[in-house]
Amino acid sequence: MAAEYLYMDFLLGYKEYFGIAGACTEEEVTEIEGKLGVKFPRSYREVYLILGKHRGFRFIDDNSYKFPQYEEMRAGAEEIMSQCDIDFVLDKNMFIVGCFMENGIFYFFKLNEGDDPPVYRYEEGDREYKLTAESCSSFIQQRNWYSGYLYLKKGEDKKSEKG
């Protein structure tokens, strides 16, 4: 029986196009969650189930960290915040999904905002974080690597139409 994806099924075409192997099992994702002491929203969980732990962890373009550096990535976000006069605290409900130390930027979602939560961005120098995407799934569709795949696929579709 094929897995049912509610949010990230669009990644299946990407995975097939590039021949990506190594998806996580439900048990592996549960193990990652256990190590981190969190429960992932379903959409984020599906990223791991489709793309695997290494690609799932690095779905943000130019992330400064690699799997399994969750704690280091969170520490990087806290370091960025420590250098700024900000109006919020990075609490345990905020799960960091990408951090660019060189540019002082990090992305996160809130664990209590549903199965496909909004994604927020904080940039060094800002007083508060900003909404960057209405959902995790739409955030991934905005990534350069996914847009590039759509561009390549569109070009191939046009070629096959011409015969």
WOPEHU-V844944 format. One record per residue. SS is DSSP state (H for helix, E for strand, - for the rest). PSI is psi in whole degrees, 0 to 359 (* if undefined). OMEGA is omega in whole degrees, 0 to 359 (999 if undefined). Layout:
# WOPEHU-V844944
ss = [SS:SS]
psi = [PSI:PSI]
omega = [OMEGA:OMEGA]
This chain:
# WOPEHU-V844944
ss = [-:-:-:-:-:-:-:-:-:-:H:H:H:H:H:H:H:H:-:-:-:-:-:-:-:H:H:H:H:H:H:H:H:H:H:H:-:-:-:-:-:H:H:H:H:H:H:H:H:H:H:H:H:H:H:H:H:-:-:-:-:-:-:-:-:-:-:-:-:H:H:H:H:H:H:H:H:H:H:H:H:H:-:-:-:-:-:-:-:-:-:-:-:E:E:E:E:E:E:E:-:-:-:-:E:E:E:E:E:E:-:-:-:-:-:-:-:-:E:E:E:E:E:-:-:-:-:-:-:E:E:E:E:-:-:H:H:H:H:H:H:-:-:H:H:H:H:H:H:H:H:H:H:H:H:H:H:H:H:H:H:H:-]
psi = [131:148:149:123:128:334:326:20:335:338:344:320:318:313:315:316:317:2:40:127:169:34:153:152:165:319:320:319:318:322:317:314:317:318:327:348:33:167:115:147:153:317:316:322:317:328:315:321:332:311:347:170:323:312:325:319:326:34:350:131:133:31:138:356:158:156:135:43:47:311:319:322:318:318:322:317:318:324:318:315:325:340:6:156:98:164:16:165:139:97:176:342:343:114:117:129:355:144:128:97:320:325:357:42:140:157:147:163:164:129:342:19:34:183:340:70:157:155:136:158:138:133:133:131:336:154:338:166:163:148:129:337:143:340:161:319:318:327:315:322:341:350:146:318:326:319:321:318:314:322:313:316:318:318:320:322:320:319:318:332:324:339:*]
omega = [180:178:177:179:182:188:190:181:178:179:180:177:177:181:180:182:183:178:183:177:171:176:176:170:175:182:179:179:178:178:178:178:180:178:182:181:180:171:182:169:184:182:181:176:181:177:179:181:181:187:182:188:182:178:178:180:185:182:177:180:174:175:181:187:178:177:6:188:179:183:179:180:178:178:176:178:179:178:177:181:184:182:186:174:188:183:179:179:177:183:184:179:181:183:182:179:177:182:177:183:184:183:179:182:169:180:178:168:179:185:183:182:172:184:177:191:172:177:183:180:171:177:180:180:177:178:181:178:183:174:179:177:181:181:177:181:179:177:180:179:178:183:180:182:179:176:177:176:180:178:179:181:179:178:177:178:178:178:182:176:181:176:999]
